[in-house]
Amino acid sequence: MPKLKSHSGTKKRVRITKTGKILRGNAGTRHFKRNQTKRSERAKATDSQIKGGMKKSIKRALGV
């Protein structure tokens, strides 16, 4: 069987750490920021961790 290609869209949206965690950026950080509290802006600035079944499907899409 041929090798599977990794999903290009997933490559652009997530990253895998050395320990195997999958991190993603948060939505709502591009524009319309004046409607958000500063607290929520800071919270969205950090990456979120993906857990559970979604983690398994993302690893499969990336070929990891």
C-alpha positions as CSV (number, residue, x, y, z in Angstrom):
1,M,0.0,0.0,0.0
2,P,1.2,3.5,-0.7
3,K,2.1,5.9,2.1
4,L,-0.8,8.2,3.2
5,K,-0.4,11.9,2.8
6,S,-0.7,14.0,5.9
7,H,-3.7,16.4,6.0
8,S,-2.5,19.9,4.9
9,G,-5.2,21.8,6.7
10,T,-4.5,20.0,10.0
11,K,-0.8,20.7,9.7
12,K,-1.5,24.4,9.5
13,R,-3.8,24.5,12.5
14,V,-2.2,22.2,15.2
15,R,1.2,21.4,16.5
16,I,2.6,18.4,18.5
17,T,4.9,19.0,21.4
18,K,7.8,16.7,22.3
19,T,5.7,15.0,24.9
20,G,2.9,14.2,22.4
21,K,0.4,16.9,23.4
22,I,-1.6,18.5,20.6
23,L,-2.0,22.2,20.8
24,R,-4.3,24.5,18.8
25,G,-4.9,28.2,18.7
26,N,-8.1,29.8,19.9
27,A,-10.8,31.3,17.8
28,G,-11.8,35.0,18.0
29,T,-8.3,36.5,18.2
30,R,-8.1,38.3,14.8
31,H,-10.5,41.3,14.9
32,F,-13.4,42.8,16.8
33,K,-11.3,42.7,19.9
34,R,-12.9,45.8,21.5
35,N,-16.0,43.7,22.3
36,Q,-13.9,41.3,24.4
37,T,-12.6,41.8,27.9
38,K,-8.9,42.0,28.4
39,R,-9.1,38.8,30.5
40,S,-10.6,36.8,27.7
41,E,-8.0,38.3,25.2
42,R,-5.2,37.0,27.4
43,A,-6.8,33.6,27.8
44,K,-7.2,33.3,24.0
45,A,-3.6,34.3,23.4
46,T,-2.4,31.0,24.9
47,D,-2.7,27.7,23.0
48,S,-5.4,25.1,24.1
49,Q,-4.7,21.4,24.4
50,I,-6.8,18.9,22.4
51,K,-7.9,15.8,24.3
52,G,-9.9,12.6,23.9
53,G,-11.1,11.1,20.7
54,M,-10.3,14.2,18.6
55,K,-6.6,13.7,19.6
56,K,-6.6,10.2,18.0
57,S,-8.2,11.4,14.8
58,I,-5.8,14.3,14.4
59,K,-2.8,12.1,14.9
60,R,-4.2,9.8,12.2
61,A,-4.7,12.8,9.9
62,L,-1.1,13.9,10.5
63,G,0.3,10.4,10.1
64,V,1.9,10.3,13.5
